[in-house]
Amino acid sequence: MALVDQLDIVIPTIRNLDFLEQWRPFFQPYHLIIVQDGDPTKTIKVPPGFDYELFNRNDIERIVGDKAWCISYKDSACRCFGFLVSKKRYIYTIDDDCFVAKDPSNEDINALEQHIKNLLSPATPYIFNTLYDPYREGADFVRGYPFSLREGVPTAISHGLWLNIPDYDAPTQMVKPLERNTRYVDAVLTIPKGTLYPMCGMNMAFDRALIGPAMYFGLMGEGQPIGRYDDMWAGWCSKDLAWPGWCSKVICDHLGLGVKTGLPYIYHSKASNPFTNLRKEYKGIFWQEEIIPFFQQTQLSKDSTSVTACYLELAEKVRAGLGHIDPYFAKLADGMVAWIETWQALNPDYEK
């Protein structure tokens, strides 16, 4: 099957998608799932020539029904709805203020192509290879790397980076308002098993067949006491603070899957307001000092052998282990359960 038939591009947005013009050489062959946040009556314009579906809040409530509350509103965490309704194996997700970056030779970077290379080559989470990705052309395993581990494990997540505007929290933005990332590091590495990382959802791809149900970006935005920690949560549980990052890393570690970070780069153009960000983040800044140790110590049971089983077990651990911090975490655990129930309802053949 051609890759174009196996990959969707998911974009959360509140504005016209003029940025797609720069991405046209790379994105035009693929199907786009656009998740419109905010006012559903606002018209979002998409440049001609793209194959896309556009979903707004009314569509989310129609499709998800009485569990629509688990999809965040007025936060980029709404992107996980696109993960839910896609039927493709691979997902690439990008923000609408991200553009094509250039490598040191001034050539345009095909971020999508590099993500696919990352996902289609194995990961090495058990022992770190000092030449980084040993499967890359011109590299290999160094002397002393066990031959029994050289086949690696399947790569579930490819986490890309950004030039120009760094992905900083609000306090760091305030003390370094003019800082820009101009350093291009030509490397991809596997994040070791048991190591957390702060996942950023603005330039990321994943294998939906391997880890899809764990890519829930939590309850963020309007009506919630926290924002801008959506991707962290996914990553932490995978083990990073962006909620999908934390959750997905824990699950990847448990199921023997890999997470890669590094190339590809995109060009992040817009520095968000640090004072607005601080208002959204401030509870998360305090909470993460307890949340991260929680995920570092979390062990899933041997009976949890699927992503959905792992995620449901993790939801109950969140309820029991983080509920003392704030009532929000009991609600978040409910959201995690509602998310899995919705995933199973819309994807009945998943894990069969």
Protein Blocks (a to p, Z undefined) as FASTA:
>chain_A
ZZklmcccddddfbdckklmmmmmmmmmpccddddehjfkbccdddehiacddddfklmm
mmnommlmmpcghiaklmmmmmmmpcbfbdcdddfkbccdddfkopacdfklmmmmmmmp
ccdfkbccfklpakbghiacdehiafklmnopadfbdcdddehjacddfklmmmmmmbcc
fbdcdddddddehiacdddfkbccddfklmmmmmcgbjehehiabehklmmmmmmmnopa
blklmmmmmmmmmnopacdehjdddddfbdcdfklmmmmmmmmmmmmmmmmmmmmmpccd
fklmbfklmmmmmmmmmmmmmmmmpmklmmmmmmmmmmmmmmmmmmmmgoZZ
